[in-house]
């Protein structure tokens, strides 16, 4: 199983960005998808997930109300819509499967990450 995160880039504060996560190497779409980020000099942190079973989403408090996780209409894709971005959102963003729990140890497969830089 492989994951490919994309869509990162440079954005101004209060701007928006949409990240994508493409999952390949499996014919099943029965997996939950989590998003993480790692800022320079900091540990990787969980920011949210979408559960396969019931479609529920969960978010870390600092992104709640600004970020939205969804699954694509096309199988094996997921998105992270980020609005009202702040400088502290600058990080490498990763998608991972197969859990909706807020810790990296519960996830089996990871993408390579995509860099998001929020700066004026």
C-alpha positions as CSV (number, residue, x, y, z in Angstrom):
1,X,0.0,0.0,0.0
2,X,1.3,3.4,-0.9
3,X,0.0,6.9,-0.1
4,X,0.8,10.1,-2.0
5,X,0.0,13.4,-0.4
6,X,0.1,16.5,-2.7
7,X,-1.1,20.1,-2.9
8,X,1.2,21.8,-0.6
9,X,2.8,25.2,-1.3
10,X,3.2,28.7,-0.2
11,X,0.1,30.6,1.0
12,X,-0.5,33.9,2.7
13,X,-2.0,34.1,6.2
14,X,-5.8,33.8,6.1
15,X,-5.5,32.0,2.8
16,X,-6.7,28.5,1.8
17,X,-5.2,25.4,0.5
18,X,-6.5,21.9,-0.3
19,X,-4.3,18.8,0.1
20,X,-5.0,15.5,-1.5
21,X,-4.1,12.0,-0.5
22,X,-4.1,9.2,-3.0
23,X,-4.0,5.6,-1.8
24,X,-2.8,2.9,-4.1
25,X,-1.9,-0.8,-3.9
26,X,-5.1,-1.9,-2.4
27,X,-8.5,-2.7,-4.0
28,X,-10.3,-2.1,-0.7
29,X,-11.5,1.3,0.3
30,X,-12.5,0.1,3.8
31,X,-9.9,2.2,5.7
32,X,-9.9,5.2,7.8
33,X,-7.6,8.1,6.9
34,X,-5.7,10.4,9.2
35,X,-3.8,13.6,8.6
36,X,-0.8,14.6,10.6
37,X,1.7,17.4,10.4
38,X,5.2,18.1,11.6
39,X,6.5,21.6,12.0
40,X,10.2,22.4,12.1
41,X,11.7,21.3,15.4
42,X,8.5,19.8,16.6
43,X,7.0,16.3,16.9
44,X,4.6,15.0,14.4
45,X,1.0,15.8,15.5
46,X,-2.3,14.4,14.6
47,X,-4.7,16.9,13.2
48,X,-7.7,14.9,12.2
49,X,-9.2,11.9,10.5
50,X,-12.2,10.5,8.6
51,X,-13.6,7.1,9.8
52,X,-14.4,4.5,7.2
53,X,-17.2,2.9,9.0
54,X,-19.5,5.8,9.7
55,X,-17.9,8.7,7.8
56,X,-17.4,10.7,11.0
57,X,-14.6,13.2,11.2
58,X,-12.5,14.2,14.2
59,X,-10.2,17.2,14.5
60,X,-7.5,18.5,16.8
61,X,-8.7,21.6,18.6
62,X,-6.3,24.1,16.9
63,X,-7.7,23.3,13.5
64,X,-11.3,22.7,14.4
65,X,-13.6,25.0,12.4
66,X,-10.8,25.8,9.9
67,X,-9.9,22.5,8.4
68,X,-12.2,19.9,6.8
69,X,-11.3,16.3,6.0
70,X,-13.3,14.5,3.4
71,X,-13.1,11.4,1.2
72,X,-13.3,11.9,-2.6
73,X,-16.0,10.7,-4.9
74,X,-13.3,8.7,-6.6
75,X,-12.2,5.7,-4.5
76,X,-8.9,5.8,-2.7
77,X,-8.7,9.6,-2.3
78,X,-9.1,12.0,0.6
79,X,-8.8,15.7,1.0
80,X,-7.7,18.2,3.7
81,X,-9.3,21.6,3.0
82,X,-7.5,24.2,5.1
83,X,-9.0,27.7,5.5
84,X,-7.9,30.7,7.5
85,X,-4.4,29.5,7.5
86,X,-2.0,30.8,10.1
87,X,1.8,31.0,10.3
88,X,1.7,28.3,12.9
89,X,0.1,25.9,10.4
90,X,3.4,25.8,8.5
91,X,4.5,22.2,8.5
92,X,5.0,19.1,6.4
93,X,1.6,17.4,6.1
94,X,1.1,13.6,6.0
95,X,-1.8,11.3,5.3
96,X,-1.9,7.8,6.8
97,X,-4.1,4.8,7.2
98,X,-5.9,2.9,8.8
99,X,-7.2,4.5,11.9
100,X,-9.2,7.4,13.3
101,X,-7.3,7.6,16.5
102,X,-5.2,10.6,17.5
103,X,-1.7,9.0,17.6
104,X,0.8,7.9,15.0
105,X,1.3,4.5,16.4
106,X,-2.2,3.4,15.3
107,X,-1.4,4.0,11.6
108,X,0.2,1.4,9.4
109,X,1.0,3.2,6.1
110,X,2.2,6.7,5.5
111,X,2.6,9.1,2.6
112,X,5.8,11.0,2.0
113,X,4.4,14.4,3.1
114,X,3.8,17.7,1.4
115,X,5.1,21.0,2.6
116,X,2.7,23.8,3.5
117,X,4.3,27.3,4.2
118,X,2.1,30.1,5.5
119,X,3.8,33.4,5.1
120,X,3.3,36.9,3.8
